[in-house]
Amino acid sequence: MTALKLLWRQFSSERWPALLLALSVLILAALTTATPRLMANLDDRQLTQTLSGLSALQGDVAGTWAQNTMNSPVAGLQEPWEPHREALETLRGAQPEPLRSLLAAPQFMAEVPADLTVVPPTATGYFEARFLFFVDPDLAGHAELVAGSWPSPRPTTKGPEGATPTGPQGVAALAEVAERLGWEIGEQINESVTLSGTFRPLDEGDTRWEHIPYARTIVEQQDANLGTRLVTGLFLPQSYLSSGIPVEKLGPGVTETLTMHAWFGVDTAGLADVDVSELRSQLTGLLAQRYAVLTADPESDDPSPTQFRLESELGQALTSVAAQQDVTRAAVAVAAVGPLAVGLALLVLAAQLVIERRRGAVELVTARGVSWHQLRSLLSLEGLLLGVPAAVLGHLLAAAVTPGGSSPWSWAGTLLIGAAAAPALSWAARHIGPASIRADLTLRPGRWRVVAEVLTVIAGAAGLWALLSRGDTPTEGLDLLATATPVLLTGAACLLALRLYPLPLRVAARWLRPGRGVAGFLGSVRAHRDPAGGLTPVFTVVLGTTIAVLSATLLGSVIAGTERATWEANGSSVHISGPRITDEMLADLQRVDGVLAVARIHDAGSNHRLSQGGETRVRLWLAEPAVEDAYAASPFGSALPARLFAGEGAPGIVLGDSVPVQAGGARLEGIGGVTVLDALPAPPGVRTGKAWAMMSAERWAEAQPLPPATLALVSLAPGTDSRVARARIGEVVGNARITVADEELSAIRETPTVSGLTTTFAALTAATAALLTLTLLGSQLMATRARTRLGAVLRTLGMGRRELRALTAWETAPSALLGLLLGVGVGIALAALLLATLDFRSLTGGSQPPPLHLDPALLGGVGALLTLTVAVAIAATAWLVGRTNLAQELRIGEER
């Protein structure tokens, strides 16, 4: 008989243990494939969201330089912008990946410093119109011509002093500008400028218009004495850059020097598997050098071209993203340890189950002369045939259901997991022999086991000490210390459980011995003397519960911290900032349906002297007493002391916690004596900066005039439709920035941090529950034959099926309950440790680290899932035992 025929016969005789082994390999391969893909996808989503949230002025890589039209290096060229475009395209192409893909194609704009002012007709409603001149070489490609034509070069004649204009210069203007000023095509704006065409942007949301704001918007400036001034832009032809015409002839106040603007937009479409730290280093190198505005000709004797430097706030955003990714990677890496460890335990247990179910056949072939080397070779071959295809299938399934790409290294890990089934089967056959030994007689630890346990505890304690004592030292990349320490501490907790779990069994056996229940007594004794599956069930329950509870607690704390940060930023139901909020606006806001309170906060300036022994300068904010009612809309209430708005005694004042002034008396410039009441991180809804102070606006008004208020907090009644209230408030305050807390909280749930972590933790918890179920069932099936024989004997002695099922439940329930309770406690403790040692502020956006938050829904859901998992495993095992065929077992026993 060939080896393959022998393997097929063994597989066909009892297939389900081998299929369980293949299933464990499949799940392990799927986990090791899906987890890195989920982490990479979460990283990419965080990066894309952060970069997409930047304005063009913040994120784009831009530079400026001065260029004289009378001495232009591109003078006389029909396409004067192409040399600049080629130079920056060359610069972009020279950058390494991923920076090169992040930078979009270069764009340009030239600004002509001007002060061209005209007096429009009275019917327009403007007392004055002021125009700025721009040159946009790509305007025709991003705007729609409404009327007329795009401006063309100004007609000139050549003379001894150069080109002399012979007619007015045509310009293009926004169609809305022409409509408001009553212009027609050909309108003579002044003696040097005429309107040749009007346009409107094709896409007003295009970020390029942030660099050229007057190409899509009109600014109306209010003058208390004269009325409204209109400020907008007029666009010259792109050939103006090389015309050589003195721009001073364009209009009064115009100089000959253009301010050239060039920028690379940020293209996030192709971002995938980006190393943010590497990208940040590449960007730093790009911004550290100076570049020529034109590509130098090595054979030319012309002087070196003008050089300029690129600038961007993108580096700060990348630093923030890197910090977010470091924290999420550490959290996900710790969470992934649970299902991976349980999966490995299931793999070992499944291998043992295969050998246990074939014990008779294996002992028979060894008795007939098969050597141990041959036996293990056959088992290893079977492991490869079962494991490798299962691992490949698991990899493909994970790749199909999770976003992201795969690297060649992921396939290497998959094949390694598939090959692990071979040594697992070979190792499981090491103790095959004719004698059976009670497990409790072999539980005395050997020397190497004691050494391993001691080293694990020492390593966990050392990691805990190092983690707590390192302070705020930043880390680059995955925080190995923060990742390894919870794993080591979880291992120590598992060892503690393995040492403790016999204790409740002994207590139960002693309590049940006097006759309180033979099923409970026999079950607890069997669980102690000969636990099914050895120590694996206790280990897996503790480990799986710890990591699942840790994940749920971290997720709940991050969500709660993000919500708290949102309320800190918003202050109340509605946050208004921007224009001056007058008394009339305040009265109109208070009349809006659903508004409970409106409080204005005045900015009194940032250079107020505060004295208490020494002197310090603070930015002073003045809050109206209604701010207490506005803060009441927040679930976190107000941190301001009630005495701040007291009308008697020295005015109270609250300081930022970084101001070096103690509680008690002090002197404030412009007020005199004040009482320092408290120090706070920041008042909700106010961007204070570091050195700040806040006092009552009414007490300030007793000594000084109140400055204008540009910030207000609005509290809405419960049940008010925030969208309707926002629209009505917008009608009152006009051009203001309005944020609604409900909308911000809804947006939080869609952010990559919350949604990505929720998806990842939910997938890992579900995998843990599935693996835990299989592990508990497999461990109980290890003792099926012995339990069935015992059940047949007990049935003949009068024990009923119900009592037999209770006996089986008693074998598993005490140790499983201990594992669940210990896992919950350790999981919460480890979550508190990570919250205290990792900077989760990068995820929440708050000024303070998020506190430990035990979310009842999340923890209750995880606890219910794990309890249900254990209960299903126990119930399934008890049900199988209750179906014992008494006659068949007794007949087989006689045949033995």
ABEGO torsion letter per residue (X at the ends): XBAAAAAAAAAAABAAAAAAAAAAAAAAAAAAAAAAAAAAAAAAAAAAAAAAABBAAAABBBBBBBBBAAABAABGBABAAAAAAAAAAAAAAABBOAAAAABBBBBBBBBBBBBBBBBBBAAAGBABBBBBBBBBAAAAAABBBABEBBBBBBBBBBBAAEBBBABBBBBBBBAAAAAAAGBBBGBBABAABBBABBBBBABAABAAAAABAAAABBBBBBBAAAEBBBBBBBBBBAAAAAAGBBAAAAEBGBBABBBBBBBBBBBAAABBGBBAAAAAAAAAAAAABBBBABBBBAABABBBBBBBBBBBAAAAAAAAAAAAAAAAAAAAAAAAAAAAAAAAAAAAAAAAAAAAAAAAAAAAAAAAGBBAAAAAAAAAAAAAAAAAAAAAAAAAAAAAABBEBBBAAAAAAAAAAAAAAAAAAAAAAAABBABBBBAAAAABBBAAAAAAAAAAAAAAAAAAAAAAAAEABBBBEBBAAAAAAAAAAAAAAAAAAAAAAAAAAAAAAAAAAAGAEAAAAAAAAAAAABBBGEAAAAAAAAAAAAAAAAAAAAAAAAAAAAAAAAAAAAGBABBBBGBBBBAAAAAAAAABBGBABBBBBBBAEAABBBBBGBBBBBBBBBBBAAAAAAAAABAAEBABBAAAABABEBBBBBBBAABBBBBEBBBBBGAEBBBBABBBABBBGBBAEABBBBBBAAAAAAABBBBBBABBBBBBBBGBBAAAAAAAAAAAAEBBBBBBAAAAAAAAAABAAAAAAAAAAAAAAAAAAAAAAAAAAAAAAAAAAAAAAAAAAAAAAGBBAAAAAAAAAAAAAAAAAAAAAAAAAAAAAAAAAAAAABBAAAAAGBABBBBBBBBAAAAAAAAAAAAAAAAAAAAAAAAAAAABBAAAAAAAAAAX
